[in-house]
Structures are given as structure tokens and as C-alpha cells.
């Protein structure tokens, strides 16, 4: 019997869609005071990503936010495609976004049975805090901007379905695979 993608993610420790923690804003860290706690949360995120990556390939990169593993703190980790280093987001805030947008299919580990067409800015500027309490500002574009925006949304209690256009519904993953859309950060291809 085939295991549904959402059940597979649940089995790997990913909180699923109807859980209250996914609808609540995550609590920011007070850095550097809470450095040990932030490091623990980031370590937990990397461990979860490792488990997930062993079961499901993510050719286009992947992200995971702390609420998705049951931790209501403002931390997320994004692994860009290829051999690029992982991006750690602590207390991230989008401080600027381009007017230019595009619509792409997105998936979410917290409801992995469907994909949805989501409009997002092509460029975003993000401010994060380092473990030592310094503020860092970085600009991301295209696919990486989409990945990071998706994870920051999780930290605000938002799922991508809230960003979909009026009347647009998610489609089953099996149907998505037949659309021919190559961009998807869960590694599935049409």
C-alpha cells in the first residue's frame, strides 16, 4: 500500500495542516541572550531536514520552519538547490519586495498531498538576527526569494494557500506532476 505524501511527512515529524501551531505567529528570539535556545532549534531543524531529505529528494531546494516541527519560535532553515550553503533565518522580516511578481506552484511539507499556484514577488529583502545579536540584511531573488518568503510566512502563521488567488484551489500532487511545470522546490517534476 502506498503511503500518502502527507502521512510520510507526519511520520518524519512534520506537523500537519490543521495543527494550531501552524496558524500562530512564532515567538522571536531575544539574541544573544537566547543563543543556546536558538542553536538548539536550528539543530533540530537541520536534523529534521536530514531525515526528510533521506526519504524525498529536493532538487530545487527546500525549507523548514520551526513551527513545522512543533516549535513555536521564529527560526527557519532554507537549503538552496545545488551545493549552496544553508540559510538560517532567525527573527526574519521582509523589509522590501519587488512590484514584479510571478506565479509558481508551491508545495508544503505540512500538506504535501497538494500543490498550489502562488503569486510572490521576484525579489525580497530580508532582515535577520545572528546568534550574536547582529542584524543582517540580504536580498534574494526568484526561486530563493520564493523559498524564503514561504518559510517566513510560516513564522507568521500563514500557509501558502492564504496567498493563492481568489477561486484558485490546490491540486493533487498526482495532477501537479502532469502539468509540466518544472519549478517546484520539492524536487517533483512534471
C-alpha positions in Angstrom: 0.0 0.0 0.0 1.3 3.4 -1.0 1.8 5.9 1.9 0.3 9.4 1.1 3.0 12.1 1.0 1.4 13.9 3.9 1.4 10.7 6.0 5.1 10.2 5.1 5.9 13.8 6.3 3.9 13.2 9.5 5.9 10.1 10.2 9.1 12.1 9.8 7.9 14.6 12.5 6.4 17.3 10.3 3.4 19.0 11.9 0.4 18.8 9.5 -2.0 21.4 8.3 -4.8 21.6 10.9 -2.4 21.9 13.8 -2.9 25.1 15.8 0.9 25.9 15.9 0.9 26.5 12.1 -1.7 29.2 12.4 0.0 31.2 15.2 2.9 33.7 14.9 6.1 32.2 16.2 7.8 33.9 19.2 11.0 35.8 18.3 14.3 35.1 19.9 16.0 37.6 22.2 19.5 37.4 20.9 22.2 37.0 22.0 20.5 36.2 25.4 18.7 33.1 24.0 21.6 32.0 21.8 21.6 28.4 23.3 17.9 28.0 22.6 18.3 29.4 19.1 21.1 26.9 18.4 19.0 24.0 19.7 16.1 25.0 17.5 18.4 25.3 14.4 20.0 22.0 15.2 16.5 20.4 15.4 15.6 21.9 12.0 18.7 20.6 10.4 18.1 17.1 11.9 14.5 17.1 10.6 15.7 18.3 7.1 18.2 15.5 7.1 15.5 12.9 7.9 13.2 14.3 5.2 16.0 14.5 2.6 16.7 10.8 3.0 13.2 10.0 2.1 12.3 12.6 -0.5 14.7 14.3 -3.0 14.5 18.1 -3.2 16.3 19.0 -6.4 15.0 22.6 -6.3 15.9 23.2 -2.6 13.8 23.0 0.5 12.9 24.9 3.6 11.6 24.1 7.0 10.3 26.5 9.7 10.4 25.7 13.4 6.5 25.6 13.8 6.5 22.7 11.3 8.4 20.6 13.7 6.3 21.7 16.7 8.5 24.6 18.0 6.7 27.9 18.1 9.9 30.0 17.7 10.9 32.4 14.8 13.5 30.2 13.1 13.7 28.6 9.7 16.3 26.9 7.6 16.4 27.0 3.8 18.6 24.7 1.7 19.1 26.2 -1.7 19.5 23.9 -4.7 22.9 22.6 -5.5 25.8 22.8 -3.1 25.0 26.3 -1.8 25.3 26.7 2.0 22.1 26.5 4.0 20.5 29.8 5.0 19.5 30.2 8.7 16.7 32.7 9.3 16.3 33.9 12.9 13.6 36.5 13.5 13.4 37.2 9.8 11.5 40.2 8.5 10.8 41.1 4.9 11.8 44.8 4.6 11.3 45.3 0.9 9.7 43.4 -2.0 9.7 44.0 -5.7 6.5 45.0 -7.5 7.3 42.4 -10.1 5.8 39.0 -9.3 5.3 35.7 -10.8 3.1 32.7 -10.1 4.6 29.3 -9.5 3.4 26.0 -8.0 4.4 25.6 -4.4 4.3 22.6 -2.1 4.4 22.5 1.7 5.7 19.7 3.9 2.7 20.3 6.2 0.2 19.4 3.5 2.3 17.5 0.9 -0.6 15.9 -1.0 -1.3 19.0 -3.0 0.4 21.8 -4.8 -0.9 25.4 -5.3 -0.2 28.2 -7.7 1.1 31.1 -5.6 2.0 34.7 -6.7 5.1 36.0 -5.0 7.5 38.9 -5.5 10.5 38.1 -7.7 12.8 39.9 -5.2 12.7 40.4 -1.5 15.0 42.0 1.1 15.1 40.2 4.4 16.5 41.3 7.7 17.6 38.6 10.2 19.4 38.5 13.5 22.6 36.5 14.0 23.2 34.3 17.1 25.4 37.2 18.4 22.5 39.7 18.1 23.7 41.5 14.9 21.2 42.5 12.2 22.0 41.2 8.7 20.1 42.3 5.6 20.1 40.2 2.4 18.4 40.4 -0.9 17.0 37.2 -2.5 15.5 36.8 -6.0 13.4 34.3 -8.0 13.3 30.8 -6.6 15.3 31.5 -3.5 13.1 34.5 -2.7 10.1 32.2 -3.1 11.5 29.6 -0.8 12.5 32.2 1.9 9.2 34.0 1.6 7.3 30.7 2.1 9.3 30.0 5.3 8.8 33.5 6.7 5.1 33.1 6.1 5.2 30.0 8.3 6.7 32.1 11.1 3.7 34.5 10.8 1.2 31.6 10.9 0.4 31.8 7.2 0.2 28.9 4.8 0.7 29.4 1.1 -3.0 28.7 0.4 -3.7 32.1 2.0 -1.7 33.7 -0.8 -3.4 31.9 -3.7 -5.7 34.0 -5.9 -9.4 34.0 -5.4 -11.0 30.9 -6.8 -7.7 29.1 -7.2 -7.6 25.8 -5.4 -4.6 23.5 -4.7 -4.4 20.5 -7.0 -3.5 16.9 -6.0 0.2 16.1 -6.3 -0.5 13.5 -8.9 -2.2 16.1 -11.1 0.6 18.6 -10.5 3.2 16.1 -11.8 1.3 16.1 -15.1 1.3 19.9 -15.5 4.8 20.0 -16.9 5.8 22.8 -14.5 9.5 22.3 -13.8 9.8 24.8 -10.9 9.0 23.2 -7.6 11.2 23.1 -4.6 10.1 19.6 -3.6 12.0 18.1 -6.4 9.0 16.6 -8.2 8.9 17.2 -11.9 6.1 17.1 -14.5 
